[in-house]
Amino acid sequence: MARFATLLLLPVLIESVLSISFFLPVNSRKCLREEIHKDVLVTGEYEISDQSNTKTNLKITDSSGHILYSKESATKGKFAFTTEDYDMFEVCFESKSPMGTGRIPDQLLNLDMKHGVEAKNYEEIAKVEKLKPLEVELRRLEDLSESIVNDFAYMKRREEEMRDTNESTNTRVLYFSIFSMCCLIGLATWQVFYLRRFFKAKKLIE
């Protein structure tokens, strides 16, 4: 029973759900950023309070500047896209008004983003594939298990990359230290011979 309860809690602990509300001042821009893995479905739903003489634009871009979703004069809607690579994604809301600032109240924005297992519509999948409730839950747990395995595989790759970077850095530091010691030893030897010749020239030593 305890194991089954743990399985039910895993979606809450593992999958990411971003639900946020905030106020957007007139003629301003606010952005939210999030890192998402490769080949992950991302869905979102937004709602912006109506404000006269104010236009709010929504744009979602990746770190390369590619536009994944764009909507001018956004008020309420949904969006969805699938990531092609592990990247940082930015969701930006920009408010514009010819009336200027200070005259119009701030707009209230509600944003609900999901990705991974939480973003999939299992009710629709059940209707299309004619699955029973238990089969739907098994499909969901299967997708969740695959997501966890992919996360661990990614963490392992990052750990290997960090280990290789550390080993490479340590090797470079070792070589640099050896080179520095050789330079110091060579400089000290040169100084000894130079001072010895100098003192001999001044006939201070034999």
Salt bridges, closest charged atoms under 4 A:
GLU34 OE2 - HIS115 NE2 3.11
ASP62 OD2 - HIS66 ND1 3.25
GLU90 OE2 - ARG33 NE 2.88
GLU118 OE2 - ARG140 NH2 2.75
GLU129 OE1 - ARG139 NH2 2.61
ASP143 OD2 - LYS120 NZ 3.41
ASP151 OD1 - HIS37 NE2 3.43
GLU161 OE1 - ARG158 NE 3.99
